[in-house]
Structure formats: C-alpha cells, structure tokens
Amino acid sequence: KIVIIKDKARIKLGLEVLKPEFEKNNPEASREEIDYERDRFLRASVVIAVISSPVSHPKIPKWEMYLSAGAVCQNILIAAQSLNYAGQWITEWYSYNEKMLIALGGDPSNDKIAGFIYIGKKDKEPTERRRPILNKVVSFI
C-alpha cells in the first residue's frame, strides 16, 4: 500500500500523531525537539509512506511480500533521483508507531510501515556517511 501524504495531511499528522507520540515517549524533550518532530513531514515537497500488507498466498511466502515493500521503496527513490529530485528513504521511530500506522490506514495486526520516502529539491549536496568495510559485509565463495 502506498500513501502519498499531501498538503494539510502533513500538518495534521504532525499535530495529531508525531507531536503527541514524541512527547509521550520523550517526556524530557525540549520545545525545539518537539517542534522538529511535529514538522517532520514538512521537510520535503512530497512524503510517501509504503505499507507492507501481506496476505495469505499458497505460493508466495510473507517474507517475500515484506521484501517487495522494500523494493517499492527503493524503486520510488531511484525514480525520484533519476528525475533530479532529492530523495531519502527513512525508517525512524514513527515507522514503528502504531498510531502512525493506523492514521495511514494500516492494520496493526498485519501491516508494517516499510518506510517513508521524502522527495524534494536539493538545497545542497548531501555529505557521505560512514559505510561498512566491504570485506566485512561481502563474502566471495
């Protein structure tokens, strides 16, 4: 399931889910931190939520259905970047939050948020982050 979070919904989710859930789980948070979380969906022109909703199938294991949701995220990200948009696939605390899942139309007994894809324009080139050492994560047999 793909949910495109548009316009007023981005503000509403910030006020009704992100802010109260962050405050509940971070009672010592500063006003600045709370505002940062509340405005999370306002950081990009478009935010897309991808929800994995596996179903029973005689030939396709649920594991493959979960993997396909990740493939959807990756393909959306590659497509956006190929059109010269900035894109970021994020799974942070709100990806694992039940109230967020419900607000997006998901069923907590079955569904999981595979991630949020933020798409917009680049203000600057991103800095490279530290990556794993190749021979620690790749084996040749």
C-alpha positions, 0 to 999 in steps of 0.5 A: 500500500502506498500513501502519498501524504499531501498538503494539510495531511502533513500538518495534521499528522504532525499535530495529531500523531508525531507531536503527541507520540514524541512527547509521550515517549520523550517526556524530557524533550525540549520545545525545539525537539518537539517542534522538529518532530511535529514538522517532520513531514514538512521537510520535503515537497512530497512524503510517501509512506509504503505499507507492507500488507501481506496476505495469505498466498499458497505460493508466495511466502510473507517474507517475500511480500515484506521484501517487495515493500522494500523494493517499492521503496527503493524503486520510488527513490531511484525514480525520484533521483533519476528525475533530479529530485532529492530523495531519502528513504527513512525508517525512524521511530514513527515507522514503528508507531502504531498510531502512525500506522493506523492514521495511514490506514494500516492494520496493526495486526498485519501491516508494517510501515516499510518506510517513508520516502521524502522527495524534494529539491536539493538545497545542497549536496548531501555529505557521505556517511560512514559505510561498512568495510566491504570485506566485512559485509561481502563474502566471495565463495 
